[in-house]
Amino acid sequence: MGDESKEWMIEVKGLTKRYGDFEAISNLNFTVKRGEILGLLGPNGAGKSTTLRILSTFLAATSGTARVAGFDVFDESHEVRKRIGYMPENNPLYYDMRVYEYLKYRGRLKGLDARQSRDRAETVMKECDLEDVRRKMIRQLSLGYRQRVGLADALLSEPELIILDEPTLGLDPNQVRAARQLIKNLGGKHTVLISSHILHEIEMTCNRVLILNQGKILASDDTTHLQSVMGQSSRVVAEIKAPLEDLKFSLKNFEGLLAVDISAAEGEYYLCSLSFGAETADPREELYKMVVRNNWLLRELTISRPSLEDVFVHLTRKQQDEEEDEE
């Protein structure tokens, strides 16, 4: 393994998987740094699970290469499996085993000796908050606890890379919050690759996002930079009481302003919706100073930036338009 493998946990080049004439993924290229939490985001059928199965050596690609910790997932699959913990979407568990016994058993299957499997089972139960249900049959557990058992299983061999396919699927809001915090705590010590179609979960959990649609990568960046693809960095809403023509004149000359929409509000106020360029710093302080300088009244001043959902809708719509133009 060269120096590059010390920085990159995952290296994917030209990865393609075909089923007959159908391409599940097409020419994927991306890298994941060690200690990073990367979200693989896309709708159902986008190619997320296919990508994860290839990286975890459960599925062979049609063409391209993929390396984990410097090892080729096809030619050195045994070395790759030593370094990953994988929790698939359906999270298969042995329902007729107790939590502690199951984790010890899984530890032995992963190559740990009897003492190591006991010690690691104890450790991952603490990390995943399973100590209160250690002697319960898995079939008696709630869905949230079963997800925790699946995650504990993935952590047993202290893997360098943890792959989680839809880890919060079917959980209630409290369980989602607990799972999200647990995953965030794994970052740094482990590299984490999460697949999800829930945009909010990826936005709250991951350092960086890779957006997939129809088997192709639409974008790969941290969430802040991805927002710049919308063509605006922020939208400010201000409710101001001022003479309309004076207000229009002052706002029209405001630095960094891309567009403004002014409509009447209650009590002689005007509701101003302002879009600012991607390079513009937070404009609220200057807006406030402008209002004070003119002896106007200010009732609201808020800022919002494009969400990951906005970015995703923008990119998928752009992809659809480009494909229609080609046809």
Secondary structure as GFF3:
##gff-version 3
##sequence-region A 1 327
A	DSSP	alpha_helix	4	7	.	.	.	ID=ss1
A	DSSP	beta_strand	8	19	.	.	.	ID=ss2
A	DSSP	beta_strand	22	33	.	.	.	ID=ss3
A	DSSP	beta_strand	37	41	.	.	.	ID=ss4
A	DSSP	alpha_helix	48	55	.	.	.	ID=ss5
A	DSSP	beta_strand	63	68	.	.	.	ID=ss6
A	DSSP	beta_strand	71	72	.	.	.	ID=ss7
A	DSSP	alpha_helix	77	82	.	.	.	ID=ss8
A	DSSP	beta_strand	84	87	.	.	.	ID=ss9
A	DSSP	alpha_helix	99	109	.	.	.	ID=ss10
A	DSSP	alpha_helix	114	127	.	.	.	ID=ss11
A	DSSP	three_ten_helix	131	133	.	.	.	ID=ss12
A	DSSP	three_ten_helix	138	140	.	.	.	ID=ss13
A	DSSP	alpha_helix	143	155	.	.	.	ID=ss14
A	DSSP	beta_strand	161	165	.	.	.	ID=ss15
A	DSSP	alpha_helix	173	186	.	.	.	ID=ss16
A	DSSP	beta_strand	191	196	.	.	.	ID=ss17
A	DSSP	alpha_helix	199	205	.	.	.	ID=ss18
A	DSSP	beta_strand	208	213	.	.	.	ID=ss19
A	DSSP	beta_strand	216	221	.	.	.	ID=ss20
A	DSSP	alpha_helix	223	226	.	.	.	ID=ss21
A	DSSP	three_ten_helix	227	230	.	.	.	ID=ss22
A	DSSP	beta_strand	234	241	.	.	.	ID=ss23
A	DSSP	alpha_helix	244	252	.	.	.	ID=ss24
A	DSSP	beta_strand	257	264	.	.	.	ID=ss25
A	DSSP	three_ten_helix	266	268	.	.	.	ID=ss26
A	DSSP	beta_strand	270	276	.	.	.	ID=ss27
A	DSSP	alpha_helix	284	293	.	.	.	ID=ss28
A	DSSP	beta_strand	297	304	.	.	.	ID=ss29
A	DSSP	alpha_helix	308	326	.	.	.	ID=ss30
###
